[in-house]
Amino acid sequence: MSNTVIVGTQWGDEGKGHVIDLLARQASAVVRYQGGDNAGHTVIVEGEKFVFHLVPSGILYPDKKCIVGNGVVVDPESLLGELVSLKNRGISLTNFFLSNHAHVVMPYHKKAEEIEESLRGKSRIGTTKKGIGPAYVDKMGRRGIRIADLLEKNILEEKLKFNLTFWTKFCEVNYSISSVLSQYLEYGSKLKPYITDTSLLIYELAKRGENILFEGAQGTLLDVDHGTYPYVTSSSSGAGGVCIGTGIGPGKIDRVLGVAKAYTTRVGAGPFPTESFGETGNILRERGKEYGATTGRPRRCGWFDGVILKYAVRINGLNELIITKLDVLDKLEKIRICVAYRYKNKIIYDFPADLGILTECQPIYEEMEGWRTDTSSLRIFSDLPRAARKYLQRIEEIGEISICLFSVGPQREEMISMNQIPDSLT
C-alpha cells in the first residue's frame, strides 16, 4: 500500500500535473488538497492538451476517483465550467467528488482582492485576482461559506447577509443578496451529485489499502508559512498541507515525491536569486513555453537553484525527486547550477527565512557543459548525453536526494525512469 504526496519544490509550475497523470495509472484515487482555480496543471495525452484548474488531473483515467478536498477553495462557476468542458470532450465525471467542507469563492472575494492589489501599488503581490486570498481570509475569520451551505437556503442566506455587510465596510462591493443567493443555490443544485464527505471517502480508501495520490497546487516557496512571504499563496502548498486539506492522518502518508524543473521559474512579484534577465531567460521561456496556464502571464525564468532544492527536501521530508523539462536545456552551450548564496561577506548554504536577506543574496554558480543534443526522443537514462547525465547527478548531490524520474517532453511516454519507479508505486 502506498499513499503518495506529489509536491512542487520551487515556485509552482514544476510539471506536477504531468507527474500525476503518469503515476495515476497505479493509483485508485487522486486528491487535491489546497489552493483554488488560481493554479493550472497542463497535461498532454496523445497530442491533446488538457488544462486543469480545480479538477485533479487523474480525471483522464475513468476508473480513478478524483477528489477535491476540504482544503481547496472553490469557485463554483469556474468548477462547473471545467466539468462541462471535460464532459464535452468525452471525459467521464462518474468518479469526481467534491468536499462538502471546502470553502466557496464568492464574487465579493474577487472584488476585494482587486481593490487590495490596487492599494498595494508597487508592493503588489501579483495575485491572479481570482479571490483566493479573501476566501481563505473568510475561512480563518470563521465567516466562510462552505460547499454544504449551497444546499441549504436558510443557512446560505444568513451567511450572505453577514458577509456582504462585513465586506461592504472594507471595500466598495455592492451585490444584491437575492441575486447572489439565487445564483449560488443554482450552483449548489448543479454540484450536488458530486458533493460528499471526502475525508470519510479517503479514509475508507486508505483502510482498504488502495493507492492514493495527493496533488498540491503551487509549490513549496509559495506556502503561506514556509514560502517567500508575503509573496506567497494563501494556503499550505507544501506536504504539510495534505493532512489539513484532506482530513487524513499523517500516519497514512507513505511517501513524498518532489517535482522540480531542470531550471527555475516564478510568476508574480518577489525575490528570485537565479533569475536571468538576458538571452538565457528568453530561451528558457520560449523553449519551455513558460506562460501561465491560468493567466497566460509570462513566467520569470532562471537557472536551477540548489539552495531552494535543499530547503524543499527539508521542509517536505522528500523521499525522492522528479525532474521535468530537461529537454528545454538542450540548446544551451553552458549550464549553471546555484550551489550557495553570497550575502554581503558571507556564503549561505541554507535558504534564508528573512526576506530582506534573500532579496540581497547573490547566487554562487557552478558552471557545467551543455550537451547541445536533442534529448526528446531518448527513453533510457543511459542514452542521455554524458553532460546531461552529469547534470542530473549533480542535482542529486546538491539536494542529497535521489532522482527517480525525469522528463524530456510533455507526453506521458517522455517521462523516463532514472533507475526504476519507486517500489511503492509499482
N, C-alpha and C positions, 0 to 999 in steps of 0.2 A: 504494500500500500504506500502511495506517495502523494502527499498534498504539497504542492509546489507553488512558491511565490515567484512571479516574474516582476522585477523592479528595475526601473531606469537608474543608471548610475551617474547621469550628467544633469543637464537642464531640460530633460524631456526630449521627445522626438528621436529616441535612440533606435527605434525599429521594434518596439515591444509587440506591436500588432502582428508583424511578420513572424516573430518567435512564437507567439500564442497560437497563430494559425497552424504552424508546423507541429507544435507539441500537443495541440488539442486532439490529434489523432489518437493519442494514447490516454486521453482523459475521459472522464464521464461528464464533467462539468467545468465550465469556465465562469469565474465570478469576478465582477468588477467591484472594487471596494472603496473608491473615493473619487473626488472630482466631479465634473459636470460635462456639459457639451462644449466647454472651452478648450478641450483637447481632442485630437483626432488620431485614429490609428488607420494607416493605409495598408491594405493587403491586395496583392495582385495574384490572381489564380487563373492560369491558362490565358494570360493576356488580358483578363478582365479586371478592372480596378474597382475596389470597394473601399469606401472611407467610412469609418465608424466613429461616432461621437459619444454615444451612450450605450449602445448595444455591444456586448462583448464580441470580439472578432471570431470567437468559436462558433458563431451562429451559422457559418458557412458549412458546418457539418450538421446534417439534420438530426443525428442521433445524440448530440451533445446538449446537455442542459446549459442554458446561458442565463446567468443570474445577475441582476443589478442589486447590489447590497444596500443596506441602510446608510452607509457612509457616503453614498453618492447624492448630490443634489440634482433634481430632475426638472428640466423644463418640459412640461407635458406636450406642448406644441411641437417642440423640436423632436422629442422621442416619438411621437405619433407620426411625424413626417418621415423619420428614419425607418420606422416599422412599415409604413406604406410603401416606401421606396424599395425596401428589401422584398416585400411580398410581391410587388410588381415585377421584380427580377427573378421570381421563382424560388425565393428562399423561404423555407418553412419557418413559421413562428411558433410551432406547437410546443417547443421546449424553451420558450422565453419566459422568464419570471422576474417580477418587479417587487422589491421590498415594500411592504405596507408602512414601514418606518422611515423610508427615505424622505428627505425634505424636498419641498417644491420651490422652484424658482418662480417668483411672481413678477408681473410687469413692473411694479414699483422698485424691485431689486435692480432691474436693468437701468432704470432712470436714475436711481440713487448712485449707481456705480459710474454712470456717465458724468454726473454732476461732480462727484468726488474727484475723478480723474482730471476734470477741467480745473478744479480748485487747486490741485497739486502743482499745476504749471510745469516748470522744468523738472520738478521732482516726481512727476507722474511715474507710475509703476509699469504702465504698458499693458494693462489688462485687455481682455477681449471684449469687455463691456457686455458680457452675457449675463451679468447679475449673480455670478457665482459667489463672490465675496460677501455681498449683502445677504444672500440666502444663508450662508454659514453664520453670519452675524446674528440673524434672527434665530437660528438654531441654538446658538450658545446663549442668546438672550432669553431663551425659553418662551418665545412667542412664535416659533416657526410653524408653518403649515406642512403637515405630512401627507404622503400619498393616501393614507387611510382616510384623512379628512375630506378628500374629494368625493368620498362615497357617502358622506353624512352632511346633508344640507344645513341643519341647525348648527352643528359644530363649525363648519366652514364659514357660515355667515357671521357667527360670533367672533371668530378669529380675524376675519376680514375687517370687521368694524374697528377692532382694536388696532390692527396693524396699519390700516390706512390713516387712522388718527395719529398714530405714532410717527409714521414716516412723513406725513404732511408737516409736522413740526420741524423737521430737519431739512427737507428739500421740497422743491416745487413739484409735487405729484398731485394729480387731480383725476382720480378714477372714480367711476360710478360703482358703488358697492353692488348694485343689482346686476350690472353688465359683467363685472368680473366674476361674481357668484355664478351667474348663468353659464359663462364660458368655461369655468373650471369644473363645474358639475358635469358639463358635457364631456370634458377631458376625462374625468373620473369614470364616466359611463363607458367610454371607449377603451380605457385602460383596465377596467375591472376584470376581464378574463385572464389577465397576466398577474394581477396583484395577489401576493401571498405572504406568509411568514417565512421569509427566505432564511433566517437564522435557523429555524427548525428544519427546513429543507436541506440546508448544508450539513447540519448535524447528522441527519438521517443518512445522507450520502456517505459521510465520513465513517459513521458507525458500521455501515455495510462494507467498508474497505474500498470504496470507489476512489479513483484518482481524481483529484480536484486541482485545477489551476486557478490561482488568484492573480488577477490582472489589475495593475495600477495605471493611472494616467499620470502625466508629467514625469518628473524624475526626482532623485534624491535632493538635488540642490534647489528644488522648488518646494520642498517640505516646509510647512509653516513653522516647525520647531527647529529643524536642522539644516535648512537651506539658507540662501543668502538674503536673509530677512532685512528689509521689508519687501525685497523684490522676489516674492515667492507666491505660491498659490495659497488658498485658504484652508487646506486640509493636509492630512498626514500622508504624503505620497510615498514615503519610504515603507519598508517592510513592516515597520511597527504599526502602520495603519490598518493592516489586514484584520486583526482581531477586533478592533473597534468598529471597523467599517463593514463587518460581516456577521459578527456575533458568534464567532468560533473561538475556542480557547487556544492559547499559544502552544499547548502540548500537542495539538493536532497538525502543526506545521512541521513538515519533514525536511524541506529543502528550500533554499532561497537562491535563485539564479539572477545574476545581474546582467543587464544589457547595456552595452556601450558602443557608440560609433567608433570607427577607426580614426576619427578626428573628433572635434568638439563643435557643437552649435548651441546657440541660445536665441530666444525670441524675447523682445521687450528690453526694458532698461535693467541696469545692474552690472556689477563688476564681472569681467571676463578676461582673466590674465593672459590667456593664449590667443586672444582674438587677432586675426590677421586683417589688416585694412588695405592690403595691396593685392597684387595679382593672385597670390595663393588663395586668399579668401574668396575671390571671384571664381577661381577654378573649382574650389570645393563646392561653392554654392550652385554653380551651373551643372557640374557633373553629378552632384548629389541631389539635384532638384530640391534644393533647400528652401522651400516655400511652405508656409503653414497650411496644413490640411484643413484647418478650421477658418483661418482668416485670409490665407493667401499672402501673408506678410513675408518678405524675405528674411531668412534667418541669418544671424551673425555667425560667422564661421572662423575656425582657427585650429591650431594643432592639438593633438591628443594631450591631455593633462593627467599625468601620473599621480600628482598630488590629490586631485579630485578622486581618482580611482581608489587610492588607498583609503581615503575618507569614506567613500561609499561602501567599501568592503567592511570597514569597521562599524559604521552606523547600521548597516542592514544585516550584518552577520552572513555575508555572502558565502556560499559553498563553492560556486563555480561562476565563470563569466562567459558571456556570449558577445562576440564582436560582429557588428554589422557594417556593411558598405565598405569592405576592404577594397573593392574594385574602384572606388572613387579616387583612390590614391595612385592608380595605375600609371598615369602620365607624368607624375612628379619625379624630377631628377634627384632631389634631396628631400628627405622627410625628417621632421623634428618631433621629438617627444619631450614634454616638460617633465623634469625629474625633481625639481625643487623650485622654491621662490626665493628671490632676494628682496629683503625688506630693510632698507637703509644699509646698515653694515652687517646685517645678519642673514644667514641662509636658513630658510624654513622648509622643513620636510613634511610637516603636518598642516592640514588645511586650517587657516586661522578663523576663529569664531568672530573676531572683531572685523566688521565690515570696513571700518576706516583703514585697518591694516591691509586687508585684502585689496582694497582699491589702489593702494600704493605698491603692491607687490609686483615685481618684475619676474617673468619666467626664466628659469635656467634650463637650457635645452641641451639635449644630446642630439647630434645630427647623424642620420643614417642614410645609406644609399637607397635610392628608389629602385624599382625593378623595371620600369618602363616597358612593361609587358601586359597584354590584355589577359586578365585572370578570369573573366566572366564565364568562360567555357570549361574551366577546370572544376573537378568534382572530388579530388583527393588532396589532402593536405600535402603529401609528399610531392605532388606535381606542381605545387606553387613554386615560383622563382625563389632562389635561396634568400634573396633580400626580403621578400615578403614573409618567409618563414621566420627569419631572424626578427622581423618587426613584431610579429605576434608573440614570439618567445620573450622578447624584451618587455612587452606589456605584462606578460605573466610574472616576470622577475620583479618589475617595479611594484605591481599590485600584490605580490605574494599570493597569487591565486591562479588556478588552472583555467585555461580556456577550453570549453567543451565543444562549442560550435562557432562557426564564423560564416558570414555570407559574402558572396561575390555578385549579388544581384537581388532583385525584389521577388523573384519567383520562388515557389516552395522548393524546387529542386536545386536552387542556388544557395541554400543553407547547407553547409558542409560540416561533418563531424571532424573535430580536431584529432581525436583518437577514437572515441566511441561515445554514443549518447549515454548520459548518466544511467547507471543501473536502475535507479528508482523510476525512470521514465520508460523503461523497456518492458 
